[in-house]
């Protein structure tokens, strides 16, 4: 028997190849589609999906093309609009009617473009962390943050991915390994870190493409175009928290909620409750 907390996995055959998805729950409630952050996959959303399922909210979370177990797009430089179109193709195969959207970091840009392109299908949008980089920082992260990593006979790629993933919890940007770059929360538990590394390793050859698309994406120009209910949320632990107020200020009528620290034992339960209250209000 499938319980509310069980995560189901499947593949959708799309025009570009296969997309891997995770799902929870069932019933009459309007589904919530969750788009994950970079790097990684929808695996990182499982704790939140499980809490939402307990609240009776069905969820669907694809691995973005070129991440996790989803095949990459056949283009050297995909943009956020390309990733959004591919995600929407999968969504329409599995959801007939309207749905809510949630996106974290890169996923927030992808979700925003889905909402802008398909206003008749998307009921609400929740943005969980979004970076509004100025020109200098944008050029820096494009050059340094999402580097290409290739396998080699000495297996140095394994350690490169491990340190890349580990240091994202410790520093911002991860390569600023100084006291000034230190993040407040420290490392997650070993199981969480291991799962994160494995998901990035799966897509090591292509993970950087969606990252770079997010860094290029003109978020300041796109956010004011949103005309649906928007909820901007962010944890105080999030390295993008500095942009929290600015993101919300760019969307007319946006709601804004500060989330608990990532290390708080109630973080995922609290986040699910915050999201669910907003979704119910958006459905009225």
Order of alpha helices (4+ residues) and beta strands (2+ residues): beta-beta-beta-alpha-beta-alpha-beta-alpha-beta-alpha-alpha-alpha-alpha-alpha-beta-alpha-beta-alpha
